[in-house]
Amino acid sequence: MLEIQDYLKILIGIFAILNPLGALPLYLSLTQRHTALERKQTAASAAKAATIILLITLFFGEFILSFFGISVNSFRVGGGILILLMAISMLYAETSSAKNTDAEREEAEQRKSIAIVPLAMPMLAGPGAISSIILYANRSDGWQHYAIMSAELVLIGATLWALMRVADKISARLGQTGMNIITRVMGLILAAIAVEFISAGLKGIFPVLA
């Protein structure tokens, strides 16, 4: 098990990577023609699907790396670079194309249900979130570690659901400028996390750097 402060850092890090406030504009745009009940159902389905995807990643991510013969340190560097690119986009208050592209957003507008794709995957539980979960899971062993991380993911899922339920009020209260400021702060946190991943990976690959 890690220390309590380490799990707190993991919780904040995952929340920053998912950046639910950054997903709210897309959620509002794609559900503007939905009834209040349909929006609630979409919010619940998206949050539930994102949580399930991340929980599956938590328990089977390392197995996937082993299956493809990818070392954890190489994955740290690759995942760190991906997260850094996302962070740079967030610092400019933009949605990273690693989450979804313009073509995917246009296709989503034609879908009857947008809860799973593109909201849950890849907007929330995208490549950056999946990479970070695998790396965080690798930091310790034992059922306690996985139990705490599972609880954190469930808590984050509940937070995602709550934020989407009140997306209208948040958007009206903060405005686009307020949401951009929060996105930039999250981007800054994300950039620091990415540098730590890359640094740890490079030290593992090149021990002389340690």
VEXPAGU-259562 format. One record per residue (C-alpha): x, y, z; residue number from 1. Coordinates in steps of 0.1 Angstrom, whole numbers, plus 2048, in hexadecimal, padded with zeros to 3 digits. Last residue first. Layout:
(r (X; Y; Z); NUM);
...
***
This chain:
(r (8BD; 84F; 78E); 210);
(r (8C8; 858; 76B); 209);
(r (8E1; 83B; 769); 208);
(r (8C3; 824; 76E); 207);
(r (8B8; 82B; 749); 206);
(r (897; 819; 743); 205);
(r (88B; 81D; 767); 204);
(r (898; 841; 76A); 203);
(r (887; 849; 749); 202);
(r (866; 83B; 756); 201);
(r (867; 84E; 776); 200);
(r (86F; 86F; 764); 199);
(r (853; 869; 74A); 198);
(r (839; 861; 765); 197);
(r (844; 87F; 77B); 196);
(r (843; 896; 75C); 195);
(r (81F; 88A; 755); 194);
(r (814; 891; 778); 193);
(r (822; 8B5; 776); 192);
(r (810; 8BA; 755); 191);
(r (7EF; 8AD; 764); 190);
(r (7F1; 8C6; 780); 189);
(r (7F6; 8E2; 767); 188);
(r (7DA; 8D5; 751); 187);
(r (7C2; 8D4; 76F); 186);
(r (7CA; 8F9; 775); 185);
(r (7C3; 900; 750); 184);
(r (7A2; 8ED; 751); 183);
(r (798; 901; 770); 182);
(r (79F; 922; 75E); 181);
(r (78D; 916; 73F); 180);
(r (76E; 90E; 754); 179);
(r (76E; 931; 763); 178);
(r (772; 941; 741); 177);
(r (756; 92C; 731); 176);
(r (73D; 936; 74C); 175);
(r (742; 92C; 770); 174);
(r (71E; 92F; 77C); 173);
(r (70C; 927; 75C); 172);
(r (722; 909; 753); 171);
(r (720; 8FC; 777); 170);
(r (6FA; 8FF; 777); 169);
(r (6F6; 8EE; 755); 168);
(r (70E; 8D2; 75F); 167);
(r (6FB; 8C9; 77F); 166);
(r (6F5; 8A5; 777); 165);
(r (716; 8A3; 764); 164);
(r (729; 8AE; 783); 163);
(r (717; 894; 799); 162);
(r (71E; 877; 781); 161);
(r (742; 880; 77E); 160);
(r (745; 882; 7A4); 159);
(r (735; 860; 7A7); 158);
(r (74F; 852; 78E); 157);
(r (76B; 863; 7A2); 156);
(r (75F; 852; 7C2); 155);
(r (75D; 831; 7AF); 154);
(r (781; 836; 7A3); 153);
(r (78D; 83F; 7C6); 152);
(r (77D; 820; 7D4); 151);
(r (78E; 80B; 7BA); 150);
(r (7AF; 81B; 7C3); 149);
(r (7AA; 813; 7E7); 148);
(r (7A0; 7EF; 7E0); 147);
(r (7BD; 7EB; 7C8); 146);
(r (7D7; 7F6; 7E2); 145);
(r (7C7; 7E2; 7FD); 144);
(r (7C6; 7C2; 7E7); 143);
(r (7EC; 7C2; 7E5); 142);
(r (806; 7D2; 7CE); 141);
(r (813; 7F6; 7CA); 140);
(r (81C; 80F; 7AF); 139);
(r (810; 7FA; 792); 138);
(r (7EC; 805; 797); 137);
(r (7F6; 829; 793); 136);
(r (807; 821; 771); 135);
(r (7E9; 80E; 764); 134);
(r (7D1; 829; 770); 133);
(r (7E6; 844; 760); 132);
(r (7E5; 833; 73E); 131);
(r (7C0; 82E; 73F); 130);
(r (7BA; 852; 749); 129);
(r (7D0; 85F; 72D); 128);
(r (7C1; 847; 713); 127);
(r (79D; 852; 71A); 126);
(r (786; 84A; 737); 125);
(r (775; 86C; 736); 124);
(r (773; 877; 711); 123);
(r (77D; 856; 702); 122);
(r (768; 843; 70D); 121);
(r (74E; 84E; 727); 120);
(r (742; 86C; 713); 119);
(r (74A; 861; 6EE); 118);
(r (73D; 846; 6EE); 117);
(r (72D; 837; 70D); 116);
(r (714; 852; 715); 115);
(r (70E; 85F; 6F2); 114);
(r (6EE; 84D; 6EA); 113);
(r (6DA; 857; 6CC); 112);
(r (6F9; 85E; 6B8); 111);
(r (6FA; 878; 69D); 110);
(r (70B; 892; 6B3); 109);
(r (725; 877; 6BC); 108);
(r (731; 876; 698); 107);
(r (739; 89B; 698); 106);
(r (74C; 897; 6B9); 105);
(r (75F; 879; 6AB); 104);
(r (769; 88D; 68C); 103);
(r (774; 8AA; 6A2); 102);
(r (78B; 893; 6B5); 101);
(r (788; 883; 6D7); 100);
(r (79C; 87D; 6F7); 99);
(r (7BE; 87C; 6E7); 98);
(r (7B3; 89A; 6D2); 97);
(r (7B7; 8AE; 6F2); 96);
(r (79B; 8C5; 6FA); 95);
(r (7A8; 8E9; 6FC); 94);
(r (7AC; 901; 719); 93);
(r (7D0; 90A; 70D); 92);
(r (7DD; 8FA; 72D); 91);
(r (7C6; 8DD; 726); 90);
(r (7D7; 8D6; 705); 89);
(r (7F9; 8D6; 716); 88);
(r (7EB; 8BE; 730); 87);
(r (7DF; 8A6; 715); 86);
(r (802; 8A6; 705); 85);
(r (811; 8A0; 728); 84);
(r (7F9; 883; 72D); 83);
(r (804; 873; 70D); 82);
(r (829; 878; 715); 81);
(r (824; 869; 738); 80);
(r (812; 84B; 729); 79);
(r (830; 844; 712); 78);
(r (84A; 84A; 72D); 77);
(r (837; 836; 747); 76);
(r (82F; 81B; 72E); 75);
(r (854; 816; 727); 74);
(r (85A; 814; 74D); 73);
(r (83E; 7FA; 751); 72);
(r (84D; 7E4; 737); 71);
(r (838; 7DA; 719); 70);
(r (838; 7B5; 70F); 69);
(r (816; 7B7; 6FF); 68);
(r (806; 79E; 717); 67);
(r (819; 7AD; 734); 66);
(r (80B; 7D0; 72D); 65);
(r (7E8; 7C1; 72A); 64);
(r (7EC; 7AF; 74B); 63);
(r (7F7; 7D0; 75B); 62);
(r (7D7; 7E0; 750); 61);
(r (7C0; 7C4; 75C); 60);
(r (7B5; 7CF; 77F); 59);
(r (7B7; 7F5; 77C); 58);
(r (7AD; 7F5; 757); 57);
(r (78D; 7E3; 75F); 56);
(r (786; 7FC; 77B); 55);
(r (78D; 819; 762); 54);
(r (774; 80B; 749); 53);
(r (75A; 804; 764); 52);
(r (75D; 828; 771); 51);
(r (75A; 837; 74E); 50);
(r (73B; 822; 747); 49);
(r (72A; 82C; 768); 48);
(r (731; 851; 763); 47);
(r (724; 84F; 73F); 46);
(r (705; 83C; 748); 45);
(r (6FC; 853; 765); 44);
(r (701; 872; 751); 43);
(r (6EE; 864; 733); 42);
(r (6D1; 85A; 749); 41);
(r (6D0; 87D; 759); 40);
(r (6D1; 88D; 737); 39);
(r (6B5; 877; 72A); 38);
(r (69F; 881; 748); 37);
(r (6A5; 8A6; 742); 36);
(r (69B; 8A2; 71D); 35);
(r (6B6; 8A0; 703); 34);
(r (6BB; 8BA; 6E7); 33);
(r (6D9; 8CB; 6F9); 32);
(r (6E8; 8A9; 701); 31);
(r (706; 8AA; 6EA); 30);
(r (70F; 8CE; 6F2); 29);
(r (70A; 8CA; 717); 28);
(r (721; 8AB; 718); 27);
(r (73B; 8BC; 702); 26);
(r (73B; 8DB; 719); 25);
(r (73D; 8C4; 738); 24);
(r (75B; 8B0; 72D); 23);
(r (774; 8CB; 738); 22);
(r (763; 8CB; 75A); 21);
(r (769; 8A5; 75C); 20);
(r (78F; 8A9; 758); 19);
(r (795; 883; 756); 18);
(r (7BA; 88A; 75B); 17);
(r (7B5; 8A2; 777); 16);
(r (79E; 88A; 789); 15);
(r (7B8; 86E; 785); 14);
(r (7D3; 885; 794); 13);
(r (7BE; 891; 7B1); 12);
(r (7B6; 86D; 7BB); 11);
(r (7DA; 862; 7B6); 10);
(r (7E7; 87F; 7CB); 9);
(r (7CE; 875; 7E7); 8);
(r (7DB; 851; 7E4); 7);
(r (7FE; 85D; 7E8); 6);
(r (7F4; 872; 806); 5);
(r (7E6; 853; 817); 4);
(r (807; 840; 813); 3);
(r (80A; 824; 7FA); 2);
(r (800; 800; 800); 1);
***
